[in-house]
């Protein structure tokens, strides 16, 4: 069979078109592969940035909350009364309960409550308090503040030298805002007076009567903060601090 010049030209054109289609397909595949790699890298970087940003926000919020708590506790002291209860005192408080209320008494800073020679199981000294307390129920710290009851300009009795105490009781505990956000709040006689820190999911307090690693007259505070990123990843941060309470002789 003879092929004309036109037939040969047509076959060359078909061959070129076939080669062009293959080259185009390869080029598109390479571009898609590169774009997927860039997207994966960008997505990972964005996720890391978002996670780091939320973690930084929680750390800043935790530091602010701890400062507010410790600054007020610093001016407190040990109030002892067999009828009203020794203060500061630590109680369990489960904010997730159907009707949240003050739970079991855990201990106080009063010598009268130092009844155990050894701390109970689960409260022995631990190099990482936040890790140890992660499994505990959230707690409430109840305390009183000194006040100048006799008007002499000092929160001590002019005759006895003993501290004069405000009748009100202050407490710190976790509750939930109407928006659903967890927070640690300040209460006076059971009435909420303000937010100490946002995104606080749990708070624990340690004192000598059940934690041998806490020095006398000190309170150790651990805040557990949580917040979800825009992608739904929950970021958790724990912040710790402790404070020495003032006593009668220091005032």
GUKOLTI-856649 format. One record per residue: x, y, z of N, C-alpha, C in turn; residue in three letters. Coordinates in pm, whole numbers. Atoms other than C-alpha are relative to their C-alpha. Layout:
<nodes>
((X,Y,Z),(X,Y,Z),(X,Y,Z),"Ala")
...
</nodes>
This chain:
<nodes>
((85,-119,0),(0,0,0),(89,123,0),"Unk")
((-78,-122,7),(131,339,-89),(-64,106,89),"Unk")
((48,-109,-85),(107,628,148),(37,131,-65),"Unk")
((-24,-132,58),(74,975,23),(70,88,101),"Unk")
((-64,-98,-88),(258,1270,164),(-98,51,103),"Unk")
((103,-49,-93),(-68,1388,321),(-22,-100,113),"Unk")
((20,102,-104),(-110,1054,503),(113,4,100),"Unk")
((-112,-4,-93),(237,1073,647),(-5,125,89),"Unk")
((11,-124,-78),(183,1434,761),(-108,-13,107),"Unk")
((109,18,-96),(-144,1336,928),(44,-87,116),"Unk")
((-47,89,-108),(25,1052,1117),(96,75,94),"Unk")
((-93,-76,-84),(296,1291,1236),(-78,93,93),"Unk")
((80,-90,-83),(34,1534,1359),(-67,-76,114),"Unk")
((65,81,-105),(-151,1257,1547),(102,-39,107),"Unk")
((-105,38,-95),(176,1143,1701),(39,117,89),"Unk")
((-35,-119,-78),(259,1496,1809),(-108,35,102),"Unk")
((110,-29,-92),(-86,1542,1959),(3,-96,118),"Unk")
((-7,99,-106),(-47,1219,2154),(111,33,97),"Unk")
((-112,-36,-87),(291,1327,2285),(-34,123,83),"Unk")
((38,-122,-71),(151,1668,2377),(-94,-31,115),"Unk")
((95,38,-106),(-135,1511,2577),(72,-68,116),"Unk")
((-76,69,-105),(107,1285,2768),(83,100,80),"Unk")
((-82,-101,-67),(337,1576,2843),(-85,89,89),"Unk")
((90,-85,-79),(44,1786,2959),(-45,-71,127),"Unk")
((44,77,-115),(-79,1509,3187),(111,-10,106),"Unk")
((-114,9,-92),(268,1468,3337),(23,135,69),"Unk")
((-20,-134,-56),(301,1843,3386),(-104,32,107),"Unk")
((108,-24,-96),(-38,1866,3557),(22,-81,127),"Unk")
((-24,86,-117),(49,1574,3785),(111,56,87),"Unk")
((-110,-58,-76),(375,1739,3883),(-45,126,75),"Unk")
((49,-123,-64),(203,2070,3954),(-87,-33,120),"Unk")
((89,41,-110),(-65,1899,4167),(82,-53,117),"Unk")
((-85,56,-106),(203,1709,4358),(70,111,77),"Unk")
((-69,-112,-66),(395,2030,4428),(-98,79,86),"Unk")
((100,-77,-74),(77,2212,4532),(-44,-73,127),"Unk")
((37,77,-118),(-20,1930,4766),(108,8,107),"Unk")
((-111,-11,-95),(324,1943,4924),(2,136,67),"Unk")
((3,-136,-55),(303,2320,4965),(-116,15,98),"Unk")
((118,-9,-87),(-50,2290,5113),(24,-73,131),"Unk")
((-26,78,-122),(61,2019,5356),(96,75,92),"Unk")
((-97,-76,-79),(358,2229,5468),(-64,122,62),"Unk")
((68,-120,-48),(148,2543,5497),(-101,-35,109),"Unk")
((100,42,-98),(-129,2357,5679),(63,-38,131),"Unk")
((-70,38,-123),(117,2208,5927),(54,120,73),"Unk")
((-52,-122,-62),(277,2546,5986),(-111,81,64),"Unk")
((114,-74,-53),(-62,2709,6034),(-52,-65,127),"Unk")
((47,70,-119),(-169,2440,6279),(95,21,117),"Unk")
((-100,-23,-106),(156,2478,6474),(-11,141,54),"Unk")
((15,-140,-44),(109,2855,6482),(-125,16,87),"Unk")
((125,-11,-76),(-252,2822,6602),(14,-65,137),"Unk")
((-21,70,-128),(-157,2568,6870),(88,82,92),"Unk")
((-90,-81,-82),(130,2786,6990),(-67,126,49),"Unk")
((70,-122,-37),(-91,3094,6993),(-96,-25,115),"Unk")
((95,34,-107),(-359,2925,7206),(74,-35,128),"Unk")
((-78,36,-119),(-98,2779,7441),(56,125,69),"Unk")
((-52,-124,-56),(58,3122,7486),(-109,80,70),"Unk")
((113,-70,-61),(-284,3274,7556),(-35,-62,135),"Unk")
((32,68,-125),(-353,3010,7823),(106,28,107),"Unk")
((-108,-26,-96),(-14,3066,7987),(-11,142,57),"Unk")
((16,-137,-47),(-72,3441,8003),(-120,13,93),"Unk")
((120,-4,-83),(-421,3392,8143),(26,-67,134),"Unk")
((-33,69,-123),(-288,3145,8399),(87,84,92),"Unk")
((-86,-87,-81),(-16,3385,8515),(-79,113,64),"Unk")
((82,-109,-56),(-271,3665,8559),(-88,-52,114),"Unk")
((88,57,-102),(-508,3439,8754),(79,-33,127),"Unk")
((-82,34,-116),(-230,3311,8980),(40,126,77),"Unk")
((-39,-123,-68),(-114,3665,9055),(-115,56,83),"Unk")
((115,-52,-74),(-465,3773,9155),(-27,-83,125),"Unk")
((26,90,-113),(-509,3468,9378),(108,17,108),"Unk")
((-109,-3,-97),(-167,3482,9543),(13,136,68),"Unk")
((-8,-133,-60),(-172,3859,9597),(-100,17,114),"Unk")
((100,-13,-106),(-493,3835,9799),(28,-96,115),"Unk")
((-29,96,-105),(-394,3520,9986),(116,47,88),"Unk")
((-118,-46,-74),(-69,3688,10092),(-40,78,126),"Unk")
((39,-84,-114),(-254,3927,10324),(-95,-73,95),"Unk")
((85,77,-89),(-460,3649,10481),(82,-57,115),"Unk")
((-68,63,-112),(-372,3447,10789),(-82,-117,48),"Unk")
((67,119,-50),(-480,3149,10995),(-107,40,102),"Unk")
((114,-25,-88),(-824,3182,11153),(-44,-134,58),"Unk")
((35,126,-65),(-906,2914,11408),(-124,19,87),"Unk")
((124,-3,-77),(-1254,2857,11544),(-63,-139,-5),"Unk")
((55,136,1),(-1387,2514,11652),(-144,-7,-48),"Unk")
((141,0,42),(-1744,2619,11571),(-16,43,-145),"Unk")
((13,-51,136),(-1706,2821,11252),(88,-75,-99),"Unk")
((-92,71,88),(-1421,2609,11116),(130,74,-16),"Unk")
((-132,-60,18),(-1051,2668,11073),(20,42,-145),"Unk")
((-22,-55,134),(-946,2881,10778),(145,48,-13),"Unk")
((54,49,128),(-798,2876,10516),(-21,-152,3),"Unk")
((34,142,7),(-956,2539,10441),(-26,-38,-145),"Unk")
((17,53,137),(-968,2323,10129),(-113,-101,0),"Unk")
((112,92,17),(-1284,2144,10016),(-3,-47,-147),"Unk")
((25,41,137),(-1365,1938,9711),(-118,82,-53),"Unk")
((111,-72,63),(-1594,2118,9466),(-4,-40,-146),"Unk")
((12,50,136),(-1711,1949,9149),(-92,92,-80),"Unk")
((84,-94,76),(-1833,2220,8906),(-88,-68,-104),"Unk")
((79,71,100),(-1972,1954,8672),(-120,-74,61),"Unk")
((113,67,-65),(-2215,1815,8930),(-132,68,-40),"Unk")
((131,-55,39),(-2586,1864,8861),(-33,124,83),"Unk")
((17,-114,-90),(-2608,2096,9162),(132,23,74),"Unk")
((-132,-17,-62),(-2251,2208,9237),(-10,61,139),"Unk")
((0,-51,-137),(-2190,2261,9607),(130,-43,67),"Unk")
((-122,31,-75),(-1908,2250,9861),(-2,-145,44),"Unk")
((-5,143,-30),(-1794,1892,9908),(76,-31,127),"Unk")
((-70,50,-118),(-1566,1708,10148),(112,93,42),"Unk")
((-112,-75,-57),(-1324,1885,10378),(129,-79,-21),"Unk")
((-128,67,25),(-964,1805,10280),(104,36,104),"Unk")
((-99,-40,-98),(-759,2005,10527),(8,151,9),"Unk")
((-16,-143,-18),(-661,2347,10654),(144,30,41),"Unk")
((-134,-40,-45),(-355,2545,10765),(11,1,151),"Unk")
((-1,1,-145),(-453,2512,11130),(77,-119,55),"Unk")
((-70,110,-65),(-232,2305,11358),(-98,-104,51),"Unk")
((100,93,-50),(-552,2150,11489),(-37,-104,-105),"Unk")
((34,94,106),(-599,1983,11151),(119,-81,-48),"Unk")
((-117,78,35),(-247,1846,11129),(-2,-130,79),"Unk")
((23,121,-79),(-369,1510,11259),(69,-122,-57),"Unk")
((-59,117,64),(-189,1281,11017),(153,10,5),"Unk")
((-146,4,2),(173,1177,11060),(50,-16,-144),"Unk")
((-35,22,139),(180,1070,10694),(-114,49,-88),"Unk")
((107,-43,90),(-12,1222,10405),(-73,-120,-57),"Unk")
((77,112,53),(-292,1002,10268),(49,-41,-138),"Unk")
((-43,46,133),(-235,795,9951),(-38,100,-108),"Unk")
((28,-90,112),(-212,1005,9637),(40,143,25),"Unk")
((-38,-138,-28),(-90,1319,9813),(143,10,50),"Unk")
((-141,-3,-40),(272,1228,9881),(75,100,-87),"Unk")
((-76,-95,82),(536,1475,9761),(32,-56,-137),"Unk")
((-20,42,138),(577,1461,9386),(78,109,-71),"Unk")
((-79,-103,69),(832,1636,9164),(-83,86,-95),"Unk")
((86,-76,91),(549,1748,8936),(-140,3,61),"Unk")
((130,-8,-70),(249,1867,9139),(-116,0,-99),"Unk")
((109,-5,96),(40,1940,8831),(-32,-138,-56),"Unk")
((23,136,48),(89,1585,8706),(-71,-84,105),"Unk")
((62,75,-109),(-3,1442,9045),(-146,40,21),"Unk")
((134,-50,-29),(-312,1662,9084),(-95,-9,-118),"Unk")
((84,4,120),(-441,1606,8730),(-123,-87,18),"Unk")
((114,90,-19),(-668,1326,8850),(-92,39,113),"Unk")
((83,-42,-113),(-813,1515,9145),(-122,78,-46),"Unk")
((118,-83,23),(-1157,1671,9161),(38,145,26),"Unk")
((-25,-142,-23),(-1156,2049,9139),(-34,34,145),"Unk")
((13,-31,-142),(-1137,2217,9478),(-37,146,24),"Unk")
((35,-136,-42),(-1246,2528,9668),(84,36,121),"Unk")
((-74,-51,-114),(-1030,2734,9901),(-85,108,68),"Unk")
((82,-94,-77),(-1218,2919,10176),(90,66,105),"Unk")
((-87,-71,-95),(-1043,3187,10382),(-64,131,44),"Unk")
((43,-131,-49),(-1087,3509,10573),(113,100,-15),"Unk")
((-99,-106,4),(-910,3843,10555),(-6,80,130),"Unk")
((1,-86,-118),(-801,4052,10853),(-65,134,-32),"Unk")
((54,-134,19),(-973,4387,10905),(20,82,127),"Unk")
((-18,-90,-114),(-937,4687,11130),(-134,17,70),"Unk")
((130,-4,-68),(-1228,4622,11366),(-8,109,106),"Unk")
((5,-100,-107),(-1128,4867,11643),(37,140,-46),"Unk")
((-23,-134,55),(-1041,5156,11411),(133,63,35),"Unk")
((-130,-57,-35),(-678,5193,11518),(96,3,-119),"Unk")
((-82,-2,120),(-550,5164,11163),(80,-126,-24),"Unk")
((-70,127,16),(-416,4811,11210),(-99,-115,14),"Unk")
((92,115,-9),(-585,4470,11160),(29,-89,121),"Unk")
((-26,75,-123),(-475,4364,11509),(-66,71,117),"Unk")
((62,-56,-120),(-642,4413,11844),(104,74,81),"Unk")
((-96,-84,-71),(-474,4695,12035),(39,-57,135),"Unk")
((-26,55,-133),(-497,4504,12363),(70,-135,-7),"Unk")
((-53,137,5),(-429,4141,12271),(108,-20,-106),"Unk")
((-94,17,109),(-226,4191,11955),(-42,-107,-100),"Unk")
((49,105,89),(-433,3919,11788),(-65,62,-124),"Unk")
((64,-47,122),(-563,3951,11435),(-150,20,20),"Unk")
((145,-24,5),(-908,4100,11388),(-48,-46,-137),"Unk")
((42,64,124),(-1110,3921,11123),(-130,57,-53),"Unk")
((125,-36,66),(-1370,4025,10872),(-99,-114,19),"Unk")
((102,103,-20),(-1698,3842,10923),(-24,-81,-127),"Unk")
((27,68,127),(-1723,3751,10554),(106,-105,-30),"Unk")
((-93,102,47),(-1564,3444,10400),(17,13,-151),"Unk")
((-32,-7,143),(-1390,3454,10061),(35,-140,-46),"Unk")
((-37,131,55),(-1353,3151,9838),(34,12,-147),"Unk")
((-36,13,140),(-1198,3058,9505),(-44,-137,-48),"Unk")
((40,128,58),(-1351,2789,9286),(-34,19,-147),"Unk")
((32,-2,143),(-1425,2698,8926),(-151,-2,-19),"Unk")
((141,4,39),(-1765,2775,8777),(-7,24,-150),"Unk")
((19,-11,144),(-1912,2811,8431),(-83,123,-34),"Unk")
((72,-119,45),(-2017,3131,8256),(-122,-40,-84),"Unk")
((118,28,82),(-2346,3158,8068),(38,-36,-142),"Unk")
((-49,33,134),(-2143,3132,7748),(51,-144,-8),"Unk")
((-53,136,-4),(-2029,2786,7860),(148,-5,30),"Unk")
((-144,-5,-24),(-1672,2901,7926),(30,-26,147),"Unk")
((-43,27,-137),(-1500,2761,8235),(90,113,48),"Unk")
((-78,-109,-58),(-1336,3009,8472),(19,-26,149),"Unk")
((-14,4,-146),(-1202,3042,8825),(-48,135,52),"Unk")
((67,-121,-46),(-1406,3292,9022),(22,24,149),"Unk")
((-7,-41,-141),(-1398,3479,9352),(-142,15,54),"Unk")
((130,-7,-64),(-1692,3446,9588),(15,60,140),"Unk")
((6,-51,-136),(-1783,3631,9907),(-131,-45,61),"Unk")
((118,57,-65),(-2023,3447,10137),(-92,-68,-101),"Unk")
((76,77,98),(-2132,3236,9841),(-45,78,-121),"Unk")
((41,-82,114),(-2196,3527,9603),(122,33,-86),"Unk")
((-111,-24,92),(-1977,3558,9296),(27,149,-14),"Unk")
((-36,-141,9),(-1786,3887,9286),(92,32,-118),"Unk")
((-85,-31,114),(-1559,3848,8986),(74,-121,-53),"Unk")
((-78,105,67),(-1352,3638,8745),(148,22,28),"Unk")
((-145,-5,-24),(-993,3560,8843),(78,-46,-122),"Unk")
((-68,49,119),(-906,3374,8525),(-96,-77,-89),"Unk")
((85,69,96),(-1074,3248,8208),(66,-131,-44),"Unk")
((-46,129,55),(-1043,2901,8051),(58,-92,107),"Unk")
((-50,86,-108),(-967,2747,8393),(-99,-113,20),"Unk")
((88,118,-6),(-1109,2395,8391),(-2,-63,138),"Unk")
((-9,58,-134),(-992,2292,8736),(104,76,80),"Unk")
((-97,-61,-89),(-811,2434,9038),(18,-92,121),"Unk")
((-26,79,-120),(-642,2244,9322),(86,83,96),"Unk")
((-74,-70,-105),(-500,2370,9652),(65,-104,90),"Unk")
((-72,92,-88),(-236,2195,9862),(51,74,122),"Unk")
((-49,-55,-126),(-155,2260,10228),(67,-113,78),"Unk")
((-83,95,-73),(65,2089,10485),(-80,-116,59),"Unk")
((77,105,-68),(-218,1892,10649),(-23,-122,-86),"Unk")
((11,120,83),(-237,1662,10346),(105,-5,-111),"Unk")
((-112,6,95),(78,1741,10146),(127,41,75),"Unk")
((-119,-24,-81),(406,1708,10333),(103,87,-70),"Unk")
((-98,-80,72),(593,1897,10060),(-28,150,9),"Unk")
((36,-141,-10),(412,2226,10134),(43,52,137),"Unk")
((-43,-54,-129),(580,2437,10406),(-116,53,83),"Unk")
((98,-53,-94),(390,2551,10712),(-41,142,-41),"Unk")
((56,-132,31),(163,2855,10651),(1,34,-149),"Unk")
((5,-25,143),(180,2815,10273),(-118,-72,-65),"Unk")
((101,63,85),(-82,2736,10011),(60,-12,-139),"Unk")
((-45,23,137),(17,2581,9677),(-123,-9,-90),"Unk")
((116,-9,91),(-221,2657,9389),(40,-55,-137),"Unk")
((-22,52,135),(-243,2465,9061),(-124,26,-84),"Unk")
((109,-28,93),(-458,2588,8772),(15,-90,-122),"Unk")
((2,81,121),(-555,2359,8485),(-88,74,-101),"Unk")
((71,-80,100),(-653,2560,8176),(-17,-80,-128),"Unk")
((29,67,127),(-811,2436,7853),(-68,96,-96),"Unk")
((70,-75,105),(-913,2593,7524),(16,-75,-131),"Unk")
((-4,67,130),(-997,2449,7181),(42,98,-108),"Unk")
((-38,-81,115),(-837,2581,6864),(-116,6,-98),"Unk")
((106,-11,101),(-1043,2677,6559),(-23,-132,-71),"Unk")
((14,133,62),(-979,2323,6428),(-58,-103,97),"Unk")
((60,92,-98),(-1123,2171,6747),(101,-73,88),"Unk")
((-101,64,-84),(-792,2061,6901),(3,67,137),"Unk")
((2,-52,-136),(-802,2100,7281),(143,13,51),"Unk")
((-133,-27,-55),(-490,2262,7427),(-12,13,151),"Unk")
((3,-1,-146),(-418,2208,7797),(131,55,55),"Unk")
((-116,-59,-65),(-183,2402,8022),(-23,-4,151),"Unk")
((7,-3,-146),(-110,2369,8396),(97,106,51),"Unk")
((-81,-106,-58),(21,2663,8601),(2,-18,151),"Unk")
((-15,19,-144),(156,2642,8957),(55,125,67),"Unk")
((-55,-108,-80),(228,2893,9231),(-27,-28,147),"Unk")
((23,17,-143),(252,2912,9608),(27,132,70),"Unk")
((-13,-125,-73),(235,3183,9872),(6,-27,150),"Unk")
((-10,5,-146),(331,3229,10237),(-101,98,57),"Unk")
((98,-87,-62),(40,3365,10439),(63,77,115),"Unk")
((-48,-77,-112),(106,3643,10684),(-63,-53,129),"Unk")
((57,40,-130),(60,3559,11053),(-4,120,93),"Unk")
((20,-111,-94),(-5,3768,11361),(127,79,23),"Unk")
((-124,-70,-32),(356,3850,11438),(49,82,-118),"Unk")
((-45,-74,118),(423,3960,11080),(-80,127,-20),"Unk")
((82,-118,14),(135,4205,11095),(22,94,118),"Unk")
</nodes>
